[in-house]
Amino acid sequence: MAVETGGTEFVVGDDASPLDHLLAAFAGCINATGHKVADEMGIDIRDLEVSVGGEYDPAVFMGEECDERAGFQEFEIEVDVDADADRETLASWLDAVEERCPVSDNLQAETPATLSLED
């Protein structure tokens, strides 16, 4: 499963699962953060494409016995950027993007979530 974004537009299919939407949110956030950080660093981005994918075992979701987690085991993120910056500058840019992307932060940190029934 993978979702790609070019520019700031991306499409998630009509039959997309919640996991597809999660990948799309991740890709979209990296893309938007990338443009913001580039503007602040004075980097002119001519084209930015982000691809986010991951594998998961649906066994837990299906109620089967399994040693895996219910969600993705890891994410694979590829960033293809055409910009007026050298490789070293782009590496610094990408470090800042990863640090500042809110979706990346929520996925990589242990963010508490409370599930409750409404009265």
N, C-alpha and C positions, 0 to 999 in steps of 0.2 A: 504494500500500500504506500503511495507517495502522492504528494501534492506539490505542484510547482507554481511559482509566481514570477511574472515578468513585469517590470515597472511596479506599479502599485495595484495592478489588476490581477485577480485570480478567480478561477471558477471552481466551485465544488459541485459535482454532478447532482442531478435530481434525486438519485437513490443513495446519496452519501450517508454514511453512518456517523454517529457522534465522534468516532475516532478520526474519520476523514476531516471533520470540522476542527478537531483539535490540531491536526497537522496543518490545516489551512490557517488557523489562528497563529500558529508558530511561524510559518513561512511569512505570513502577512506582517507580523510584528517585527521580524528580522528585517524585512524589506523596508518598512516605515522607519524603524530605528536607524537602519543603514543610511537612508536619505537624510535624516535629521543630523546624524553625527557627521556625515560628509559635508553638509552645509556648514556646520560649525568649524570643521577642520579646513575649509576652503577647497575641498576636493569636488571637482565637477564629475558627477556620475552620468555617463552617457547611456548606460544600460545596466540594469541589475536584475538578475534572475536568481531566485532561491528555490531549492528543492529540499523538501523535508520528507523523510520516509522512516519507516520502522516496522519491525516484525513483532507480532504478539501471538500468543497461543490462546485461542478462544475457549479452552477447556474450563477455566475457572468461571467464565461468563455462563457457560452451558451447565454449570453445576457438577462437573466431573472432578474426580480426585486428580490433583496436579500439584507439583512442587513449584510451578511458576507463579508469578504475579498475574493479576487479571489484566494489566495494561501492557504497554510497550516495554520491552526489555531494555531498549536503548533507541535513540534517535540518530539518524544519519542525515546531516545537513550539508548541502553543497551550495556554495555561493559563487556565482559567476558574475564578475563585475568588470565593466569596461569603464575606466576612469582615467583622469589625467594625473595619476600618481604612481610613484614607483612601488615596487613590491614591499619594501620595508614600511612605507607609509600606509599601504593597504593592510599590512599585518597589524599595525597599531590601530587602524580604523576598525578592523574586524574584532580585535580584543575589546575595544570600547563598545561596539555593537553588542557583543555577547554580554558584557557587564551591564549594559543599560536596557536591554530588551526585557520588558516586564513579563512576557509570556515565558521566555527562557528562564528567568529568575524563578517564577512559580513552578516550573517543571523540574528545575534542578535543586531547589531548596525544599525542605520539608514544610510545606505550607499547610497549616491545619485547616480542615474543612469540617463543618458541623452539619450533620444530616438530621433533620427533625420533622415530625409530623405537625401539621397545623391543627390548631384546636377546632 
